[in-house]
């Protein structure tokens, strides 16, 4: 599961980097503020920054009830460009106001 999670983050970041490769860009990346995950993401981001120095990646870990913070940001139009999550889709689907309910 961990390797799939890492691969998904890399794929999203690389896709964004190809789309913005001709201009200086900024990507806001958020994830749950878990010590082991933050260490892992920082290693991934360090490698990404070395390969693509023209793209600024701002890492904003979300603490506590991070999925509520993400939902509020999403509803407010200030969601991060990339959100890493191991939570199931059900948490967001069942969040009121997103229009994702069945």
trRosetta pair geometry for C-beta under 8 A, 3 or more apart (Angstrom, degrees):
i j d omega theta_ij theta_ji phi_ij phi_ji
1 4 5.8 -56 -153 35 34 111
1 5 6.4 36 150 -22 66 107
1 86 7.4 68 161 -140 117 121
2 5 5.6 -55 -151 34 33 115
2 6 6.4 32 153 -17 66 104
3 6 5.6 -50 -146 37 35 111
3 7 6.2 36 154 -20 65 106
4 7 5.6 -55 -146 39 31 112
4 8 6.3 35 154 -24 65 105
5 8 5.8 -52 -149 31 28 112
5 9 6.7 27 154 -16 62 104
5 84 7.0 81 -176 -170 95 110
5 86 6.1 -24 -104 -84 134 100
6 9 5.9 -56 -153 35 32 109
6 10 6.4 28 153 -15 66 109
6 40 7.0 -100 -93 170 104 120
6 44 6.6 -165 -149 -85 89 135
7 10 5.7 -58 -147 40 32 111
7 11 6.2 35 156 -23 67 106
8 11 5.8 -53 -146 34 29 112
8 12 6.5 27 157 -16 63 105
8 84 7.4 134 98 -127 107 87
9 12 6.0 -58 -151 37 30 108
9 13 6.3 23 156 -13 66 110
9 41 7.1 -121 -165 -117 163 86
9 44 6.0 39 111 152 132 162
9 82 7.3 94 -143 165 73 131
9 84 5.1 0 -90 -96 111 124
10 13 5.8 -59 -143 42 30 107
10 14 5.9 26 160 -17 67 111
10 44 6.6 -120 -73 -159 87 120
10 48 7.7 -161 -124 -78 73 113
11 14 5.9 -58 -142 41 26 107
11 15 6.1 29 157 -22 63 108
12 15 5.8 -55 -147 34 28 112
12 16 6.4 25 156 -14 63 107
12 82 5.1 131 133 -128 134 119
13 16 5.8 -56 -149 40 31 109
13 17 6.2 32 152 -23 65 108
13 27 7.1 129 -128 125 79 166
13 29 7.5 1 -88 -91 106 136
13 44 7.8 154 7 150 158 110
13 48 5.4 -49 152 -127 146 147
13 57 7.3 3 -135 -103 118 140
13 82 6.6 4 -73 -87 73 168
14 17 5.4 -52 -144 35 33 114
14 18 6.5 34 157 -19 65 101
15 18 6.1 -54 -151 34 30 107
15 19 6.5 27 152 -16 63 109
16 19 5.6 -58 -149 38 33 112
16 20 6.2 -2 163 9 69 113
16 25 7.8 -158 157 123 98 148
16 27 5.6 87 136 -100 151 137
16 55 7.7 127 119 -157 99 147
16 81 6.8 84 -120 149 152 127
16 82 7.0 -95 -25 -56 150 120
17 20 6.4 -75 -141 54 26 87
17 21 6.1 60 156 -75 65 84
17 48 7.6 -150 -61 -166 142 102
17 52 4.9 -91 -141 -103 131 164
17 55 5.6 -98 -115 -24 87 165
18 21 5.6 -14 -141 -30 30 119
20 23 5.8 -77 -171 59 79 88
20 25 3.9 10 163 -35 145 159
20 55 6.3 105 96 -103 121 114
21 52 7.7 -95 -115 -134 78 115
21 54 7.8 85 -156 75 48 131
23 54 7.8 171 118 151 26 122
24 54 5.2 -113 -105 -179 67 88
24 55 7.4 -178 -157 -86 49 41
24 56 7.5 37 176 -10 89 97
25 54 7.3 59 21 130 74 82
25 55 5.0 -10 65 -123 94 81
25 56 7.0 -156 100 31 45 73
26 55 7.5 167 -87 -169 24 61
26 56 4.4 -19 -108 72 75 107
26 57 7.7 165 -160 -84 53 26
26 58 6.5 20 -175 -10 100 108
27 55 6.3 20 -4 172 110 107
27 56 7.1 173 24 90 64 54
27 57 4.9 -17 67 -110 101 73
27 58 7.2 -177 88 25 48 70
27 81 4.8 -108 -155 68 73 146
27 82 6.2 24 172 0 112 113
28 58 5.0 -23 -110 68 66 105
28 60 6.2 1 -172 5 96 121
28 80 4.3 -129 115 -140 98 80
28 81 5.0 121 49 5 70 91
28 82 7.4 178 91 30 48 71
29 41 7.5 -179 133 -175 129 126
29 45 7.1 -168 61 -94 155 124
29 57 5.6 10 -2 -174 123 101
29 58 6.9 164 24 79 73 48
29 59 5.2 -28 76 -105 101 63
29 60 7.1 155 79 24 46 72
29 80 6.0 105 -122 174 12 134
29 81 6.9 -46 -69 63 55 88
29 82 4.5 -13 -113 70 78 108
29 83 7.8 174 -159 -81 52 33
29 84 7.2 28 -178 -12 96 101
30 59 7.6 139 -92 -164 37 52
30 60 4.8 -33 -95 78 88 89
30 61 6.9 147 -153 -104 66 20
30 62 5.5 45 -178 -27 114 106
30 70 6.8 170 111 -99 141 100
30 80 3.9 -180 -2 -17 107 157
30 82 7.3 167 26 90 60 59
30 83 5.2 -13 69 -112 94 76
30 84 7.4 -162 96 26 46 72
31 37 6.0 -137 138 144 130 125
31 38 7.4 176 85 -86 117 62
31 41 5.7 -174 31 -70 153 158
31 59 7.7 -28 19 -161 99 94
31 61 6.0 -35 69 -116 72 70
31 62 7.1 -165 91 20 23 87
31 83 7.0 152 -81 -164 54 53
31 84 4.0 -9 -99 61 111 104
31 85 7.0 -164 -134 -67 70 54
32 37 6.2 46 76 72 88 158
32 61 7.1 6 127 -161 20 85
32 62 6.2 -53 -109 66 38 87
32 66 4.7 179 -113 46 73 166
32 84 7.8 -101 10 95 74 85
32 85 6.9 96 -25 -117 102 67
32 86 7.6 -68 12 24 136 90
32 87 7.9 122 -51 -30 131 105
33 37 8.0 -172 -158 72 13 112
33 38 6.3 25 -148 -61 55 124
33 61 3.7 99 -92 153 86 115
33 62 5.8 -148 -21 75 95 30
33 63 4.2 -30 41 -82 146 67
33 64 7.9 19 44 2 121 49
33 66 6.6 170 8 -79 82 130
34 37 4.1 62 69 19 102 112
34 38 6.4 -180 75 -16 45 86
35 38 5.8 -56 -143 35 25 111
35 39 6.5 26 158 -18 62 105
36 39 5.8 -53 -151 35 31 112
36 40 6.4 31 151 -18 64 108
37 40 5.5 -56 -148 39 34 114
37 41 6.1 32 156 -17 69 106
37 84 7.7 -178 -180 110 122 130
38 41 5.8 -53 -141 40 30 108
38 42 6.2 34 156 -22 63 106
38 61 5.5 -12 -100 -87 113 146
39 42 5.8 -55 -148 34 27 112
39 43 6.7 29 153 -19 61 103
40 43 5.9 -56 -156 33 31 110
40 44 6.5 28 150 -15 65 106
41 44 5.5 -54 -147 39 36 112
41 45 5.9 33 155 -18 69 108
41 59 6.4 140 132 -138 122 136
41 61 8.0 154 61 -81 149 100
41 84 6.8 -166 -98 34 126 158
42 45 5.7 -54 -140 41 30 109
42 46 6.2 38 156 -26 64 102
42 59 7.1 -113 -89 24 70 177
43 46 5.8 -49 -147 30 29 113
43 47 6.8 26 155 -14 61 104
44 47 6.0 -61 -158 38 31 108
44 48 6.3 29 149 -19 66 110
45 48 5.3 -53 -143 39 36 114
45 49 6.0 38 157 -21 68 104
45 57 5.4 -146 -149 99 108 141
45 59 5.9 -68 -72 -57 169 129
46 49 5.9 -54 -146 36 28 110
46 50 6.5 30 153 -21 61 105
47 50 5.7 -53 -150 33 31 113
47 51 6.5 23 155 -12 64 109
48 51 5.9 -63 -150 42 30 106
48 52 6.1 -28 170 34 69 105
48 55 7.8 -66 151 83 99 119
48 57 6.3 37 102 -12 128 155
49 52 6.8 -78 -127 66 23 68
49 53 6.4 59 173 -100 65 56
49 55 7.7 -133 -114 78 57 79
49 57 6.3 -119 -74 27 95 112
50 53 7.2 3 -144 -63 19 88
52 55 4.5 0 137 26 116 113
60 80 6.3 -163 51 -88 118 128
62 66 3.5 114 110 -139 111 98
62 69 4.7 -174 -157 77 124 139
62 70 6.2 -73 -58 -50 176 88
63 66 6.5 155 65 -74 7 93
63 69 7.9 69 53 -18 49 156
64 69 7.4 101 73 -30 96 123
65 68 4.2 16 130 19 113 119
65 69 6.7 139 97 -18 69 86
66 69 5.4 -53 -150 37 40 114
66 70 6.2 41 152 -21 70 103
67 70 5.5 -47 -144 36 35 114
67 71 6.3 41 152 -22 64 103
67 85 7.7 84 -95 -134 94 133
67 87 5.9 46 -85 -36 131 175
67 91 5.3 -48 -169 150 158 134
67 92 7.2 -127 -166 -69 111 74
67 95 7.6 -145 150 -73 103 134
68 71 5.6 -50 -146 35 33 113
68 72 6.4 34 154 -19 64 104
69 72 5.8 -55 -149 36 30 111
69 73 6.4 29 153 -16 64 107
70 73 5.7 -56 -148 39 31 110
70 74 6.1 34 153 -22 66 107
70 79 6.9 54 -167 -131 71 95
70 80 7.9 -56 -127 14 90 101
70 83 6.1 90 -139 -142 131 145
70 85 7.8 -1 -69 -77 174 134
71 74 5.6 -53 -145 36 30 113
71 75 6.2 24 157 -13 65 108
71 92 7.0 -179 -89 -124 100 76
71 95 4.8 -134 -123 -172 142 154
71 97 7.6 102 172 71 108 114
71 98 6.8 -86 -145 -59 97 121
72 75 5.9 -57 -144 41 28 107
72 76 6.0 18 157 -11 64 115
73 76 5.8 -65 -142 46 27 106
73 78 5.0 -91 -159 85 81 79
73 79 4.7 122 124 -91 98 55
73 80 7.1 29 133 -17 149 68
74 79 4.2 42 -92 -74 61 126
74 98 6.9 17 112 -110 132 107
75 97 5.5 11 -108 133 137 127
75 98 7.0 -98 -75 -82 96 72
76 79 8.0 144 61 -41 74 69
79 83 7.0 -55 177 -44 103 128
80 83 5.3 128 66 -68 113 83
87 91 4.8 -38 162 22 126 145
87 92 7.6 115 109 -25 121 90
88 91 6.1 119 70 -8 68 91
89 92 6.0 -64 -165 46 51 102
89 93 5.5 52 142 -27 81 112
90 93 5.3 -56 -135 40 31 115
90 94 5.9 19 167 -11 68 111
91 94 6.5 -66 -147 42 20 100
91 95 6.9 34 148 -40 58 102
92 95 5.4 -42 -152 9 39 120
92 98 6.4 -71 174 90 82 175
92 100 6.1 17 130 61 84 165
93 98 7.8 -122 -124 81 23 131
93 100 4.5 -118 -126 125 55 115
93 101 6.5 117 169 -93 75 42
93 102 7.5 32 175 -35 120 78
94 101 7.0 74 -111 -98 39 86
95 98 5.1 55 87 -4 100 126
95 100 7.2 39 51 43 82 119
96 101 8.0 9 -107 -43 51 125
98 101 7.9 124 70 -23 84 74
